[in-house]
């Protein structure tokens, strides 16, 4: 569960970064 949470967090960070870059 911990690994999954970390993976999800990393995915979110990546998505957020891409979203900001898109702007």
Helices and strands as residue ranges (DSSP letters): H 2-22
